[in-house]
Amino acid sequence: MKPQKTKSAALRIWLLRVIILALAIVGIIVGIKRREVRTVFSKAIRICLECIGLG
């Protein structure tokens, strides 16, 4: 049997999710303002190519 979640536990989980989402959005905006988009994309492409083995 699964333990029952109380309303306060569900509220805390929801609040934590909202805070994490807000921090992620702020991080994305800060990165865009600092003009780091090209750097992030080039690193992501490099990592993906290494993992797949095409590089």
GUSE-460120 format. One record per atom (N, C-alpha, C, CB): residue in three letters; atom name; x, y, z; residue number from 1. Coordinates in nm, 2 decimals, padded with zeros to 4 digits, always signed. Atoms other than C-alpha are relative to their C-alpha. Glycine has a CB too. Layout:
// residues N
[atom 'ALA' 'CA' [X Y Z] NUM]
...
//
This chain:
// residues 55
[atom 'MET' 'N' [+00.08 -00.12 +00.00] 1]
[atom 'MET' 'CA' [+00.00 +00.00 +00.00] 1]
[atom 'MET' 'C' [+00.09 +00.13 +00.00] 1]
[atom 'MET' 'CB' [-00.09 +00.00 +00.12] 1]
[atom 'LYS' 'N' [-00.08 -00.12 +00.01] 2]
[atom 'LYS' 'CA' [+00.12 +00.35 -00.08] 2]
[atom 'LYS' 'C' [-00.05 +00.09 +00.12] 2]
[atom 'LYS' 'CB' [-00.03 +00.07 -00.13] 2]
[atom 'PRO' 'N' [+00.04 -00.09 -00.10] 3]
[atom 'PRO' 'CA' [+00.13 +00.60 +00.20] 3]
[atom 'PRO' 'C' [-00.08 +00.12 -00.05] 3]
[atom 'PRO' 'CB' [+00.12 +00.05 +00.08] 3]
[atom 'GLN' 'N' [+00.08 -00.11 +00.05] 4]
[atom 'GLN' 'CA' [-00.12 +00.88 +00.17] 4]
[atom 'GLN' 'C' [+00.07 +00.13 +00.02] 4]
[atom 'GLN' 'CB' [-00.14 +00.01 +00.08] 4]
[atom 'LYS' 'N' [-00.06 -00.13 +00.00] 5]
[atom 'LYS' 'CA' [+00.01 +01.22 +00.09] 5]
[atom 'LYS' 'C' [-00.10 +00.10 +00.07] 5]
[atom 'LYS' 'CB' [+00.05 +00.06 -00.13] 5]
[atom 'THR' 'N' [+00.08 -00.10 -00.06] 6]
[atom 'THR' 'CA' [-00.12 +01.50 +00.31] 6]
[atom 'THR' 'C' [+00.00 +00.12 -00.09] 6]
[atom 'THR' 'CB' [+00.05 +00.03 +00.14] 6]
[atom 'LYS' 'N' [+00.01 -00.12 +00.08] 7]
[atom 'LYS' 'CA' [-00.22 +01.83 +00.17] 7]
[atom 'LYS' 'C' [+00.12 +00.09 +00.01] 7]
[atom 'LYS' 'CB' [-00.13 +00.08 +00.03] 7]
[atom 'SER' 'N' [-00.12 -00.08 -00.03] 8]
[atom 'SER' 'CA' [+00.08 +02.00 +00.33] 8]
[atom 'SER' 'C' [+00.12 -00.05 -00.07] 8]
[atom 'SER' 'CB' [+00.02 +00.02 +00.15] 8]
[atom 'ALA' 'N' [-00.11 +00.06 +00.07] 9]
[atom 'ALA' 'CA' [+00.32 +01.75 +00.18] 9]
[atom 'ALA' 'C' [-00.01 +00.03 -00.15] 9]
[atom 'ALA' 'CB' [+00.01 -00.15 +00.03] 9]
[atom 'ALA' 'N' [+00.03 -00.02 +00.15] 10]
[atom 'ALA' 'CA' [+00.16 +01.79 -00.17] 10]
[atom 'ALA' 'C' [+00.03 +00.15 -00.03] 10]
[atom 'ALA' 'CB' [-00.14 -00.03 -00.04] 10]
[atom 'LEU' 'N' [-00.02 -00.14 +00.02] 11]
[atom 'LEU' 'CA' [+00.18 +02.17 -00.13] 11]
[atom 'LEU' 'C' [+00.15 +00.03 +00.00] 11]
[atom 'LEU' 'CB' [-00.07 +00.09 +00.11] 11]
[atom 'ARG' 'N' [-00.14 -00.02 -00.01] 12]
[atom 'ARG' 'CA' [+00.55 +02.16 -00.03] 12]
[atom 'ARG' 'C' [+00.07 -00.05 -00.13] 12]
[atom 'ARG' 'CB' [+00.06 -00.08 +00.12] 12]
[atom 'ILE' 'N' [-00.06 +00.05 +00.13] 13]
[atom 'ILE' 'CA' [+00.63 +01.94 -00.34] 13]
[atom 'ILE' 'C' [-00.03 +00.09 -00.11] 13]
[atom 'ILE' 'CB' [-00.06 -00.14 -00.02] 13]
[atom 'TRP' 'N' [+00.04 -00.10 +00.10] 14]
[atom 'TRP' 'CA' [+00.44 +02.18 -00.56] 14]
[atom 'TRP' 'C' [+00.08 +00.13 +00.01] 14]
[atom 'TRP' 'CB' [-00.15 +00.03 +00.00] 14]
[atom 'LEU' 'N' [-00.08 -00.12 -00.02] 15]
[atom 'LEU' 'CA' [+00.62 +02.48 -00.41] 15]
[atom 'LEU' 'C' [+00.14 -00.02 -00.04] 15]
[atom 'LEU' 'CB' [-00.01 +00.04 +00.14] 15]
[atom 'LEU' 'N' [-00.14 +00.03 +00.04] 16]
[atom 'LEU' 'CA' [+00.96 +02.31 -00.46] 16]
[atom 'LEU' 'C' [+00.01 +00.00 -00.15] 16]
[atom 'LEU' 'CB' [+00.04 -00.13 +00.06] 16]
[atom 'ARG' 'N' [-00.01 +00.01 +00.14] 17]
[atom 'ARG' 'CA' [+00.88 +02.24 -00.82] 17]
[atom 'ARG' 'C' [-00.01 +00.14 -00.06] 17]
[atom 'ARG' 'CB' [-00.12 -00.08 -00.06] 17]
[atom 'VAL' 'N' [+00.02 -00.14 +00.05] 18]
[atom 'VAL' 'CA' [+00.77 +02.61 -00.88] 18]
[atom 'VAL' 'C' [+00.13 +00.07 +00.02] 18]
[atom 'VAL' 'CB' [-00.12 +00.07 +00.07] 18]
[atom 'ILE' 'N' [-00.13 -00.07 -00.03] 19]
[atom 'ILE' 'CA' [+01.09 +02.74 -00.71] 19]
[atom 'ILE' 'C' [+00.11 -00.05 -00.10] 19]
[atom 'ILE' 'CB' [+00.04 -00.03 +00.14] 19]
[atom 'ILE' 'N' [-00.10 +00.05 +00.10] 20]
[atom 'ILE' 'CA' [+01.31 +02.51 -00.93] 20]
[atom 'ILE' 'C' [-00.02 +00.05 -00.14] 20]
[atom 'ILE' 'CB' [+00.00 -00.16 +00.00] 20]
[atom 'LEU' 'N' [+00.03 -00.05 +00.13] 21]
[atom 'LEU' 'CA' [+01.13 +02.61 -01.24] 21]
[atom 'LEU' 'C' [+00.03 +00.15 -00.01] 21]
[atom 'LEU' 'CB' [-00.15 -00.01 -00.03] 21]
[atom 'ALA' 'N' [-00.03 -00.14 +00.00] 22]
[atom 'ALA' 'CA' [+01.17 +02.98 -01.15] 22]
[atom 'ALA' 'C' [+00.15 +00.02 -00.01] 22]
[atom 'ALA' 'CB' [-00.06 +00.07 +00.13] 22]
[atom 'LEU' 'N' [-00.14 -00.01 +00.01] 23]
[atom 'LEU' 'CA' [+01.54 +02.93 -01.09] 23]
[atom 'LEU' 'C' [+00.06 -00.03 -00.13] 23]
[atom 'LEU' 'CB' [+00.06 -00.08 +00.11] 23]
[atom 'ALA' 'N' [-00.04 +00.04 +00.13] 24]
[atom 'ALA' 'CA' [+01.58 +02.76 -01.42] 24]
[atom 'ALA' 'C' [-00.03 +00.11 -00.10] 24]
[atom 'ALA' 'CB' [-00.07 -00.13 -00.04] 24]
[atom 'ILE' 'N' [+00.04 -00.11 +00.09] 25]
[atom 'ILE' 'CA' [+01.40 +03.04 -01.60] 25]
[atom 'ILE' 'C' [+00.10 +00.12 +00.02] 25]
[atom 'ILE' 'CB' [-00.14 +00.05 +00.02] 25]
[atom 'VAL' 'N' [-00.09 -00.11 -00.03] 26]
[atom 'VAL' 'CA' [+01.62 +03.30 -01.42] 26]
[atom 'VAL' 'C' [+00.14 -00.03 -00.06] 26]
[atom 'VAL' 'CB' [+00.01 +00.03 +00.15] 26]
[atom 'GLY' 'N' [-00.13 +00.04 +00.06] 27]
[atom 'GLY' 'CA' [+01.93 +03.11 -01.52] 27]
[atom 'GLY' 'C' [+00.01 +00.01 -00.15] 27]
[atom 'GLY' 'CB' [+00.03 -00.14 +00.04] 27]
[atom 'ILE' 'N' [+00.00 -00.01 +00.14] 28]
[atom 'ILE' 'CA' [+01.83 +03.09 -01.88] 28]
[atom 'ILE' 'C' [+00.01 +00.15 -00.04] 28]
[atom 'ILE' 'CB' [-00.13 -00.06 -00.06] 28]
[atom 'ILE' 'N' [+00.00 -00.15 +00.03] 29]
[atom 'ILE' 'CA' [+01.76 +03.47 -01.89] 29]
[atom 'ILE' 'C' [+00.13 +00.06 +00.03] 29]
[atom 'ILE' 'CB' [-00.11 +00.07 +00.08] 29]
[atom 'VAL' 'N' [-00.13 -00.05 -00.03] 30]
[atom 'VAL' 'CA' [+02.09 +03.55 -01.72] 30]
[atom 'VAL' 'C' [+00.10 -00.04 -00.11] 30]
[atom 'VAL' 'CB' [+00.05 -00.05 +00.14] 30]
[atom 'GLY' 'N' [-00.09 +00.05 +00.11] 31]
[atom 'GLY' 'CA' [+02.27 +03.33 -01.98] 31]
[atom 'GLY' 'C' [-00.02 +00.08 -00.13] 31]
[atom 'GLY' 'CB' [-00.02 -00.14 -00.02] 31]
[atom 'ILE' 'N' [+00.03 -00.08 +00.12] 32]
[atom 'ILE' 'CA' [+02.10 +03.51 -02.26] 32]
[atom 'ILE' 'C' [+00.05 +00.14 +00.00] 32]
[atom 'ILE' 'CB' [-00.15 +00.00 -00.03] 32]
[atom 'LYS' 'N' [-00.04 -00.14 -00.02] 33]
[atom 'LYS' 'CA' [+02.17 +03.85 -02.12] 33]
[atom 'LYS' 'C' [+00.16 +00.01 -00.01] 33]
[atom 'LYS' 'CB' [-00.04 +00.06 +00.13] 33]
[atom 'ARG' 'N' [-00.14 +00.00 +00.01] 34]
[atom 'ARG' 'CA' [+02.54 +03.76 -02.09] 34]
[atom 'ARG' 'C' [+00.06 -00.05 -00.13] 34]
[atom 'ARG' 'CB' [+00.06 -00.09 +00.11] 34]
[atom 'ARG' 'N' [-00.03 +00.04 +00.13] 35]
[atom 'ARG' 'CA' [+02.54 +03.64 -02.45] 35]
[atom 'ARG' 'C' [+00.08 -00.13 +00.00] 35]
[atom 'ARG' 'CB' [+00.08 +00.11 -00.07] 35]
[atom 'GLU' 'N' [-00.07 +00.12 -00.01] 36]
[atom 'GLU' 'CA' [+02.65 +03.29 -02.37] 36]
[atom 'GLU' 'C' [-00.07 -00.11 -00.08] 36]
[atom 'GLU' 'CB' [+00.01 -00.05 +00.15] 36]
[atom 'VAL' 'N' [+00.08 +00.10 +00.07] 37]
[atom 'VAL' 'CA' [+02.40 +03.11 -02.60] 37]
[atom 'VAL' 'C' [+00.09 -00.07 -00.10] 37]
[atom 'VAL' 'CB' [-00.11 +00.07 -00.08] 37]
[atom 'ARG' 'N' [-00.08 +00.06 +00.10] 38]
[atom 'ARG' 'CA' [+02.66 +03.04 -02.87] 38]
[atom 'ARG' 'C' [+00.10 -00.10 +00.07] 38]
[atom 'ARG' 'CB' [+00.08 +00.10 -00.08] 38]
[atom 'THR' 'N' [-00.10 +00.08 -00.07] 39]
[atom 'THR' 'CA' [+02.91 +02.90 -02.61] 39]
[atom 'THR' 'C' [-00.07 -00.13 +00.05] 39]
[atom 'THR' 'CB' [+00.05 +00.07 +00.12] 39]
[atom 'VAL' 'N' [+00.08 +00.12 -00.05] 40]
[atom 'VAL' 'CA' [+02.64 +02.67 -02.46] 40]
[atom 'VAL' 'C' [-00.03 -00.10 -00.11] 40]
[atom 'VAL' 'CB' [-00.13 +00.05 +00.07] 40]
[atom 'PHE' 'N' [+00.03 +00.09 +00.12] 41]
[atom 'PHE' 'CA' [+02.53 +02.54 -02.80] 41]
[atom 'PHE' 'C' [+00.12 -00.07 -00.05] 41]
[atom 'PHE' 'CB' [-00.06 +00.08 -00.11] 41]
[atom 'SER' 'N' [-00.12 +00.07 +00.05] 42]
[atom 'SER' 'CA' [+02.88 +02.47 -02.91] 42]
[atom 'SER' 'C' [+00.05 -00.11 +00.09] 42]
[atom 'SER' 'CB' [+00.12 +00.10 -00.02] 42]
[atom 'LYS' 'N' [-00.04 +00.10 -00.10] 43]
[atom 'LYS' 'CA' [+02.96 +02.28 -02.59] 43]
[atom 'LYS' 'C' [-00.10 -00.12 -00.01] 43]
[atom 'LYS' 'CB' [+00.01 +00.06 +00.14] 43]
[atom 'ALA' 'N' [+00.10 +00.10 +00.01] 44]
[atom 'ALA' 'CA' [+02.63 +02.09 -02.62] 44]
[atom 'ALA' 'C' [+00.02 -00.09 -00.12] 44]
[atom 'ALA' 'CB' [-00.14 +00.06 +00.00] 44]
[atom 'ILE' 'N' [-00.03 +00.07 +00.12] 45]
[atom 'ILE' 'CA' [+02.71 +01.99 -02.98] 45]
[atom 'ILE' 'C' [+00.12 -00.09 +00.02] 45]
[atom 'ILE' 'CB' [+00.02 +00.10 -00.12] 45]
[atom 'ARG' 'N' [-00.12 +00.08 -00.02] 46]
[atom 'ARG' 'CA' [+03.06 +01.88 -02.88] 46]
[atom 'ARG' 'C' [-00.03 -00.12 +00.08] 46]
[atom 'ARG' 'CB' [+00.11 +00.09 +00.05] 46]
[atom 'ILE' 'N' [+00.03 +00.11 -00.09] 47]
[atom 'ILE' 'CA' [+02.93 +01.67 -02.60] 47]
[atom 'ILE' 'C' [-00.08 -00.11 -00.06] 47]
[atom 'ILE' 'CB' [-00.07 +00.05 +00.13] 47]
[atom 'CYS' 'N' [+00.09 +00.09 +00.07] 48]
[atom 'CYS' 'CA' [+02.66 +01.51 -02.81] 48]
[atom 'CYS' 'C' [+00.08 -00.08 -00.10] 48]
[atom 'CYS' 'CB' [-00.12 +00.07 -00.07] 48]
[atom 'LEU' 'N' [-00.08 +00.07 +00.11] 49]
[atom 'LEU' 'CA' [+02.90 +01.42 -03.09] 49]
[atom 'LEU' 'C' [+00.10 -00.10 +00.07] 49]
[atom 'LEU' 'CB' [+00.07 +00.10 -00.08] 49]
[atom 'GLU' 'N' [-00.09 +00.10 -00.06] 50]
[atom 'GLU' 'CA' [+03.14 +01.26 -02.84] 50]
[atom 'GLU' 'C' [-00.08 -00.12 +00.06] 50]
[atom 'GLU' 'CB' [+00.07 +00.07 +00.12] 50]
[atom 'CYS' 'N' [+00.07 +00.11 -00.06] 51]
[atom 'CYS' 'CA' [+02.87 +01.06 -02.67] 51]
[atom 'CYS' 'C' [-00.05 -00.10 -00.11] 51]
[atom 'CYS' 'CB' [-00.12 +00.05 +00.08] 51]
[atom 'ILE' 'N' [+00.05 +00.09 +00.11] 52]
[atom 'ILE' 'CA' [+02.73 +00.93 -03.00] 52]
[atom 'ILE' 'C' [+00.11 -00.06 -00.08] 52]
[atom 'ILE' 'CB' [-00.09 +00.09 -00.10] 52]
[atom 'GLY' 'N' [-00.12 +00.06 +00.06] 53]
[atom 'GLY' 'CA' [+03.08 +00.87 -03.13] 53]
[atom 'GLY' 'C' [+00.02 +00.05 -00.15] 53]
[atom 'GLY' 'CB' [-00.01 -00.15 +00.00] 53]
[atom 'LEU' 'N' [-00.02 -00.04 +00.13] 54]
[atom 'LEU' 'CA' [+03.05 +01.07 -03.45] 54]
[atom 'LEU' 'C' [+00.12 +00.09 -00.02] 54]
[atom 'LEU' 'CB' [-00.12 +00.08 -00.05] 54]
[atom 'GLY' 'N' [-00.11 -00.10 +00.00] 55]
[atom 'GLY' 'CA' [+03.33 +01.31 -03.36] 55]
[atom 'GLY' 'C' [+00.13 -00.05 +00.01] 55]
[atom 'GLY' 'CB' [-00.02 +00.09 +00.10] 55]
//
